[in-house]
Amino acid sequence: MDPLPYVNAGTQLLGTIAGLFGSAKENKKYEKQQSALLNNRKQDVTSIFNNEYSRDFLDTEVAKNAVKGITQNYDRSLQTNDLNVAKGGGTVEAQNASREAANSSYNDAISNLTSYGTQYRDNLRRDYQNQLGQLFNVEMNNMNQQHAQKQATWGNLMGNAADVGVGLSSLLGGDDD
């Protein structure tokens, strides 16, 4: 009896087993690295969100610069008003009315700026939710791919085992030529 078919069947079976172990080890390593990257990204996004969301909008650089600009415009408006009144010989009532208009403009500008704080927070929250949603989709895609890989691995194992079984049964069943 020729030992070559037995060696072939044994080699095929050992190759399948070695391939399964090697593939499983690489898949675990990849999944661990990918999971770490996703978790780090999620922590970064959450940390940034928590820092920014709890921060008062008026403490942001954008708001500070806007307040500075509004205040400078207000101061210039008052100086211009005082100069115009002094040059033109305006009345105290006219000066007070002009100051009141400048105060009203200043208050409106600051009020509008604070309302942007609500929009700013809403945008932060929406962006945070979008980023978490994207990370969730990546995780779901990974889970689906891992599941498909495991199904394919088991399918390959069963197919290889069936091939080995057929080969062995034909050998042992005795095709006596």
C-alpha positions as CSV (number, residue, x, y, z in Angstrom):
1,M,0.0,0.0,0.0
2,D,1.3,3.4,-1.0
3,P,1.9,5.7,2.1
4,L,1.8,8.9,0.0
5,P,-2.0,9.5,0.2
6,Y,-1.8,9.1,4.0
7,V,1.1,11.6,4.1
8,N,-1.0,14.0,1.9
9,A,-4.0,13.7,4.1
10,G,-2.0,14.2,7.3
11,T,-0.2,17.2,5.8
12,Q,-3.5,18.7,4.7
13,L,-5.0,18.3,8.2
14,L,-1.9,19.6,9.9
15,G,-1.7,22.6,7.5
16,T,-5.4,23.4,8.2
17,I,-4.8,23.2,12.0
18,A,-1.7,25.4,11.8
19,G,-3.4,27.9,9.6
20,L,-6.3,28.1,12.0
21,F,-4.1,28.8,15.0
22,G,-1.9,31.3,13.1
23,S,-4.9,33.1,11.7
24,A,-6.6,33.2,15.0
25,K,-3.5,34.6,16.7
26,E,-3.1,37.3,14.0
27,N,-6.8,38.2,14.2
28,K,-6.6,38.6,18.0
29,K,-3.5,40.8,17.7
30,Y,-5.2,42.9,15.0
31,E,-8.5,43.2,17.0
32,K,-6.6,44.2,20.1
33,Q,-4.7,47.0,18.3
34,Q,-7.8,48.2,16.5
35,S,-9.8,48.1,19.7
36,A,-7.1,50.2,21.5
37,L,-7.1,52.7,18.7
38,L,-10.9,53.1,18.8
39,N,-11.0,53.4,22.6
40,N,-8.2,56.0,22.5
41,R,-10.1,58.0,19.9
42,K,-13.3,57.7,21.8
43,Q,-11.5,58.9,25.0
44,D,-10.0,61.8,23.1
45,V,-13.3,62.9,21.6
46,T,-15.0,62.6,25.0
47,S,-12.3,64.5,26.8
48,I,-12.4,67.3,24.3
49,F,-16.1,67.5,24.4
50,N,-16.2,67.5,28.2
51,N,-13.6,70.2,28.4
52,E,-15.3,72.4,25.8
53,Y,-18.9,71.7,26.8
54,S,-18.4,72.7,30.4
55,R,-16.5,75.8,29.5
56,D,-18.3,79.1,29.4
57,F,-18.5,80.4,25.8
58,L,-17.4,83.9,26.9
59,D,-14.1,82.3,28.1
60,T,-13.3,81.1,24.6
61,E,-10.7,83.0,22.5
62,V,-13.4,83.7,19.9
63,A,-15.7,85.3,22.5
64,K,-12.8,87.2,24.2
65,N,-11.8,88.7,20.9
66,A,-15.4,89.6,20.0
67,V,-15.9,91.3,23.4
68,K,-12.6,93.2,22.9
69,G,-13.8,94.4,19.5
70,I,-17.2,95.3,20.8
71,T,-15.7,97.2,23.7
72,Q,-13.3,99.1,21.4
73,N,-16.1,100.1,19.1
74,Y,-18.1,101.2,22.1
75,D,-15.2,103.3,23.4
76,R,-14.7,104.8,20.0
77,S,-18.3,105.6,19.6
78,L,-18.3,107.4,23.0
79,Q,-15.2,109.4,22.1
80,T,-16.6,110.4,18.7
81,N,-19.9,111.4,20.4
82,D,-18.1,113.5,23.0
83,L,-16.0,115.2,20.3
84,N,-19.0,115.9,18.1
85,V,-20.9,117.3,21.0
86,A,-18.0,119.5,22.1
87,K,-17.3,120.7,18.5
88,G,-20.9,121.3,17.7
89,G,-22.0,122.8,21.0
90,G,-24.5,120.0,21.6
91,T,-26.7,119.9,24.6
92,V,-26.3,117.5,27.5
93,E,-29.6,115.9,26.5
94,A,-28.2,115.2,23.0
95,Q,-25.0,113.8,24.5
96,N,-27.0,111.6,26.9
97,A,-29.2,110.3,24.1
98,S,-26.1,109.5,22.0
99,R,-24.5,107.7,25.0
100,E,-27.7,105.8,25.6
101,A,-27.7,104.7,21.9
102,A,-24.1,103.6,22.2
103,N,-24.9,101.7,25.5
104,S,-27.9,100.0,23.8
105,S,-25.7,99.0,20.8
106,Y,-23.1,97.6,23.2
107,N,-25.6,95.7,25.2
108,D,-27.3,94.3,22.1
109,A,-23.9,93.1,20.8
110,I,-23.0,91.4,24.1
111,S,-26.4,89.9,24.3
112,N,-26.1,88.5,20.7
113,L,-22.6,87.2,21.6
114,T,-24.0,85.3,24.6
115,S,-26.7,83.8,22.5
116,Y,-24.0,82.4,20.3
117,G,-22.8,80.5,23.3
118,T,-26.0,78.4,23.2
119,Q,-25.4,77.7,19.5
120,Y,-21.7,76.9,20.2
121,R,-22.7,74.3,22.9
122,D,-25.4,72.8,20.5
123,N,-22.8,72.5,17.8
124,L,-20.3,70.9,20.2
125,R,-23.0,68.4,21.3
126,R,-24.0,67.6,17.7
127,D,-20.4,67.2,16.6
128,Y,-19.7,64.9,19.6
129,Q,-22.7,62.8,18.8
130,N,-21.7,62.5,15.2
131,Q,-18.2,61.5,16.0
132,L,-19.4,58.8,18.5
133,G,-21.9,57.6,15.8
134,Q,-19.0,57.3,13.4
135,L,-17.0,55.3,15.9
136,F,-20.0,53.1,16.6
137,N,-20.3,52.4,12.9
138,V,-16.6,51.5,12.7
139,E,-17.0,49.1,15.6
140,M,-20.1,47.5,14.1
141,N,-18.4,47.1,10.8
142,N,-15.4,45.4,12.6
143,M,-17.8,43.1,14.4
144,N,-19.5,42.1,11.2
145,Q,-16.1,41.5,9.5
146,Q,-14.9,39.4,12.4
147,H,-18.1,37.4,12.4
148,A,-17.7,36.8,8.6
149,Q,-14.1,35.8,9.1
150,K,-15.0,33.3,11.8
151,Q,-17.7,31.9,9.7
152,A,-15.4,31.5,6.7
153,T,-12.7,29.9,8.9
154,W,-15.1,27.3,10.2
155,G,-16.4,26.7,6.7
156,N,-12.9,26.2,5.5
157,L,-12.1,23.9,8.4
158,M,-15.2,21.8,7.7
159,G,-14.4,21.7,3.9
160,N,-10.8,20.6,4.6
161,A,-11.9,18.0,7.1
162,A,-14.4,16.7,4.6
163,D,-11.7,16.5,1.9
164,V,-9.4,14.6,4.3
165,G,-12.3,12.3,5.2
166,V,-13.1,11.6,1.6
167,G,-9.4,11.0,0.9
168,L,-9.0,8.6,3.8
169,S,-12.2,6.7,3.1
170,S,-11.2,6.2,-0.5
171,L,-7.8,4.9,0.8
172,L,-9.2,2.7,3.5
173,G,-12.2,1.7,1.5
174,G,-9.7,0.2,-0.8
175,D,-9.6,1.1,-4.4
176,D,-7.7,-2.0,-5.2
177,D,-6.3,-1.5,-8.6
